[in-house]
């Protein structure tokens, strides 16, 4: 790709060791963006993502940490600033989606999901927004999920957390639009894991397009929302799901 509209920018992508997070990191690198790679445990996977970012030309930094922990988020933000000066684009991708009957869900079960998906998005936005405001330019891209917005069967915590992230996104979009910062949320449909070689026929049969999406399909939308061309798009949920009802 010869056109690099994000040259000189830096992105932080949580949960970028595989699948959608990895694809988003590589896509942003293709657009010229330096990328801070993050995962909670699998350093080797994050290092592989970093290698793919560097192969596109920009720089990469791997900072491991759990986005559910306030101290980790603060440490990640400090490391990103020390290396790149500021983060211009925040992609909150990290989440966990355990399945458990509602009446068996404990406080710890609830907190483990909400602390990562909702509090993690809140804390990372709070950490990186000051630099975006100072520069009068920024992009925040969060994730919902079609099933989460419909209501996960035996997944109340993730549905509640993702509805919360949608509310957080709308609130940020209104408060920070005057400062040149956009905030949007992507709701992926049924996405095939990057390690899968073919679609699940039962799942693809329910999709009007007739096939499951791939991480690159979501990454393409991340790239657009992060670009200068998306300056007038904020406070929106964008469904990327092959035509399924949201």
Secondary structure in CASP SS format (residue, H / E / C, confidence):
PFRMAT SS
TARGET T0000
AUTHOR 0000-0000-0000
METHOD secondary structure of the structure
MODEL  1
X C 1.00
X C 1.00
X C 1.00
X C 1.00
X C 1.00
X C 1.00
X C 1.00
X C 1.00
X C 1.00
X E 1.00
X E 1.00
X E 1.00
X E 1.00
X C 1.00
X C 1.00
X C 1.00
X C 1.00
X C 1.00
X H 1.00
X H 1.00
X H 1.00
X H 1.00
X H 1.00
X H 1.00
X H 1.00
X H 1.00
X H 1.00
X H 1.00
X H 1.00
X H 1.00
X C 1.00
X C 1.00
X C 1.00
X E 1.00
X E 1.00
X E 1.00
X E 1.00
X C 1.00
X C 1.00
X C 1.00
X C 1.00
X C 1.00
X H 1.00
X H 1.00
X H 1.00
X H 1.00
X H 1.00
X H 1.00
X H 1.00
X H 1.00
X H 1.00
X H 1.00
X H 1.00
X H 1.00
X H 1.00
X C 1.00
X C 1.00
X C 1.00
X C 1.00
X E 1.00
X E 1.00
X E 1.00
X C 1.00
X C 1.00
X C 1.00
X C 1.00
X C 1.00
X C 1.00
X C 1.00
X H 1.00
X H 1.00
X H 1.00
X H 1.00
X H 1.00
X H 1.00
X H 1.00
X H 1.00
X H 1.00
X H 1.00
X H 1.00
X H 1.00
X H 1.00
X H 1.00
X H 1.00
X C 1.00
X C 1.00
X C 1.00
X C 1.00
X E 1.00
X E 1.00
X E 1.00
X E 1.00
X C 1.00
X C 1.00
X C 1.00
X C 1.00
X C 1.00
X C 1.00
X C 1.00
X C 1.00
X C 1.00
X H 1.00
X H 1.00
X H 1.00
X C 1.00
X C 1.00
X H 1.00
X H 1.00
X H 1.00
X H 1.00
X H 1.00
X H 1.00
X H 1.00
X H 1.00
X H 1.00
X H 1.00
X H 1.00
X H 1.00
X H 1.00
X H 1.00
X H 1.00
X H 1.00
X H 1.00
X H 1.00
X H 1.00
X H 1.00
X H 1.00
X H 1.00
X H 1.00
X H 1.00
X H 1.00
X H 1.00
X H 1.00
X H 1.00
X H 1.00
X C 1.00
X C 1.00
X E 1.00
X E 1.00
X E 1.00
X E 1.00
X E 1.00
X E 1.00
X C 1.00
X C 1.00
X H 1.00
X H 1.00
X H 1.00
X H 1.00
X H 1.00
X C 1.00
X C 1.00
X C 1.00
X C 1.00
X C 1.00
X H 1.00
X H 1.00
X H 1.00
X H 1.00
X H 1.00
X H 1.00
X H 1.00
X H 1.00
X H 1.00
X H 1.00
X H 1.00
X H 1.00
X H 1.00
X H 1.00
X H 1.00
X H 1.00
X H 1.00
X H 1.00
X H 1.00
X H 1.00
X H 1.00
X H 1.00
X H 1.00
X H 1.00
X C 1.00
X E 1.00
X E 1.00
X E 1.00
X E 1.00
X E 1.00
X E 1.00
X E 1.00
X E 1.00
X C 1.00
X C 1.00
X E 1.00
X E 1.00
X C 1.00
X C 1.00
X C 1.00
X C 1.00
X C 1.00
X C 1.00
X C 1.00
X C 1.00
X H 1.00
X H 1.00
X H 1.00
X H 1.00
X C 1.00
X C 1.00
X C 1.00
X C 1.00
X C 1.00
X C 1.00
X C 1.00
X C 1.00
X E 1.00
X E 1.00
X H 1.00
X H 1.00
X H 1.00
X H 1.00
X H 1.00
X H 1.00
X H 1.00
X H 1.00
X H 1.00
X H 1.00
X H 1.00
X H 1.00
X C 1.00
X H 1.00
X H 1.00
X H 1.00
X C 1.00
X C 1.00
X C 1.00
X C 1.00
X C 1.00
X C 1.00
X E 1.00
X E 1.00
X E 1.00
X E 1.00
X C 1.00
X C 1.00
X C 1.00
X C 1.00
X C 1.00
X C 1.00
END
